[in-house]
Amino acid sequence: MIVGEAVSNIRTVAAFCAESKVLNLYIRELRVPKRKLLLRGQVAGIGYGASQFFMYSSYALALWYASTLVKAGHASFGSTVKMLMVLIFAAFGVAETVAMAPDFVKSSQSLASIFHILDRKTKIDPDNPVGEQLGQIQEVKGEIELRHVVFNYPSRNEVPIFKDFNLRVQAGSSLALVGASGAGKSTVISLILRFYDPLSGRVIIDGKDIRRYRLRSLRKHMGLVQQDPALFATNIYDNIRYGKEDATESEIVEAAKIANAHTFISALPKGYQTPVGERGIQLSAGQKQRVAIARAVLRKPAILLLDEATSSLDAQSEMLVQDALNQIMLGRTTVMIAHRLSTVQNADSIAVVQDGMVAEQGSHQDLIGTPASIYAHLVHQQNHQESSKHDEPR
């Protein structure tokens, strides 16, 4: 694990001159395995030597006894050689079988774990044919409602995320979720995408519980843009085409133009065929974000989900990305999460999430006009922090 982390984060290790520290950590982690392997090697060496001694001793004993029988006339030379060969091959077979016993034990344990995974039934089956096709009978409007949702993450059952969570997003409108870290903002997006099902309550789209829809048909009408977009180790063209596999080249170029990505892509030596590297390392943060937005645009989703899409960008990149987002938000139901409150002021509605519930909801003007509101306090606090940064001597 130490080696893997060091290699994958080699730039950070080199930047902090931590090569010797990582090496010492690796040496320290090897001490216990080294002691165990040393003891195991000694035991194995002694055991191997003893087995070889007994094997060749048994050969010598068998040859001596065979010669005694031939000399006394109790057996012929041919039958004696046949008997010796049968015994030798039988001994080899038994020895190899015994030597493979540890491997048999390991393989049986591995197979048990593999079959346990294969036999496990997922609670949310994306290939389940039972259910309605979203958008097949009528056009997807994108009205979203979370009604009396109670939810805990399966890995942390003791930590409640939502107690009695209620939220509604009108079709074609934008809703911004704000609040402290860990309040459950990203969980809302996970529930809408049906990565998880609530313990109780319902997530409703266009008047129906999303559990009634086929999962793949549900997600086909959604577009997701994350804070750290996941790009695959291929070229820009293929990364955008992940949004829609049967997209034409003109559709991909049009999506890139809407996402403000076409200009920088065209300026690259290989254009859309430029490799992005592992996890998009060859592109800047703003370029990766715009490629991810183009991928979401290509799908033409009825519901757009933005999970802090501009929080890690510089001012210039944020302006370009925000312009792209403003274009694709028009006419779509949008749920956005943002820590930088200046990016959510134009949202149709803002919901403040606190203690697993929606503490406040309204437009920017309504919430900021109430001095005692949580949102007004957050805006004031953030403005104070930004002004303090500008006032610092350089």
PyMOL commands that set and color helices and strands:
alter all, ss='L'
color gray80, all
select helices_A, chain A and resi 2-8+10-15+19-72+77-99+101-119+154-156+185-192+210-212+215-219+236-241+249-258+262-267+271-273+278-280+285-298+315-329+341-343+364-368+374-391
alter helices_A, ss='H'
color red, helices_A
select strands_A, chain A and resi 144-152+160-169+174-178+200-205+208-209+222-226+303-307+333-337+349-354+357-362
alter strands_A, ss='S'
color yellow, strands_A
deselect
rebuild
show_as cartoon
